[in-house]
Amino acid sequence: MTPDPQQGDPDTTYTIADDEETAAREYERLRVLARWKDPGTIDALRAVGISEGWRCLEVGAGAGTISAWMAQTVGATGSVLSTDVDLRFHGDPVGNTEVREHDITSDPLPDASFDLVHARAVLQHIAEREAVLDGLLAVLRPGGWLVVEEADMRSFEAQPLPEPLSSLHAAMCMAAAHQEYRDPNFGTRVLGLLRERGMADLEATGHTETMRGGEDSAEWWFLAVEHVRDRLVDAGVISAADFDAALAQARAPGFVMLGPLSIQVRGRKQ
Ligand SMILES: C[S@@+](CC[C@H](N)C(=O)[O-])C[C@H]1O[C@@H](n2cnc3c(N)ncnc32)[C@H](O)[C@@H]1O
C-alpha cells in the first residue's frame, strides 16, 4: 500500500533500515496506518464471525493492533499468533497472544489449526505472494476463514492533483511500481487466486476514503514520501523547493485527495 521508501534494499525485499530516524518514522507510520485502517478490518473480521475460543493468525502484524483486538475478542479460551519479519514496531502482547519473529516466505507455521488467518497490506510487498497464499491456506482448518486486504493503486495514481504535488505523486507512484518484489495492485488478483484454490463463500469488497491534509488518512502515505525527500532531490526527480511546496499542499488543513482502493477478500476453506 505504501511506496516503502524506508527500504534498506529497495529492489529486493521489504526491509526497514536500522537508523533511529527511520525506525521512529516507521513506528509512527504503522500506528497512523492502524488508526486509519483498523475499524474497516474489525468489521471484516466480525463479518466472518470471530468469537471466543477462536485460534487466529495475524501475518505481517506491524504495530500489532489487530492482533490485540483479536486477542480481546477470542478471550482466554482462544489464541492469537502474531507474526512479523520485523518486531521492532509491535506493541506488547495482549491476552493469549504469542508474538513471533517470522518470515512468512521461509519460516514454518504450525499445522492446519487456525480458525482465522488475516493479512493486511502484506502480500503486495512479497515477491513469493502466491506461494505465501498457499502456505496460509495450508494452516487453516477446514471451515476456517482467510481474510486478506490488499490495495489497487491505479485510481490513486490516476487522480488529478495540483502542481507541484501532481509531479511528486507521479514520481512516488512510479517508484512504488518499479520495486521488483512489489505488486501495488495485488488487491485485484486475490479473489481469483482464492477461487482457483477452491475456497468457498468468497466475498470481495472495495473501499476508498478521503485522504485529509495532515490527518492519519493522509499521513500514513506522506510520512513515507517525506522520508525519500533527499533521494528524490539528489536524483534530480524534483527540486527541493517543489518537494517542500508539494508536501505543504498535501498537508494543508482542508486539502483532500482520493485514497488508494483497498480490496478486502474473504473465503472459507472447504
Ligand atoms: C505495510 S506494513 C502493514 C502492517 C500491518 N499489517 C497493517 O496493515 O497495519 C507491511 C508489514 O508486513 C511485514 N512483512 C513484510 N515482509 C514480510 C515477511 N516476509 N514476513 C512477515 N512479515 C513481513 C512488514 O514488516 C510490515 O510490518
The ligand as a Gaussian input file, in Angstrom:
#p B3LYP/6-31G(d) Opt

LIG

0 1
 C        2.599000      -2.015000       5.133000
 S        3.031000      -2.900000       6.578000
 C        1.403000      -3.411000       7.142000
 C        1.374000      -3.721000       8.608000
 C        0.024000      -4.172000       9.150000
 N       -0.407000      -5.422000       8.529000
 C       -1.020000      -3.101000       8.939000
 O       -1.787000      -3.189000       7.972000
 O       -1.074000      -2.163000       9.749000
 C        3.698000      -4.442000       5.963000
 C        4.121000      -5.373000       7.076000
 O        4.497000      -6.629000       6.503000
 C        5.668000      -7.086000       7.152000
 N        6.372000      -8.012000       6.267000
 C        6.987000      -7.732000       5.095000
 N        7.569000      -8.832000       4.584000
 C        7.311000      -9.846000       5.456000
 C        7.643000     -11.239000       5.504000
 N        8.380000     -11.794000       4.526000
 N        7.210000     -11.975000       6.550000
 C        6.472000     -11.415000       7.533000
 N        6.134000     -10.103000       7.557000
 C        6.539000      -9.329000       6.529000
 C        6.443000      -5.812000       7.428000
 O        7.460000      -5.984000       8.398000
 C        5.324000      -4.863000       7.857000
 O        5.056000      -4.926000       9.235000

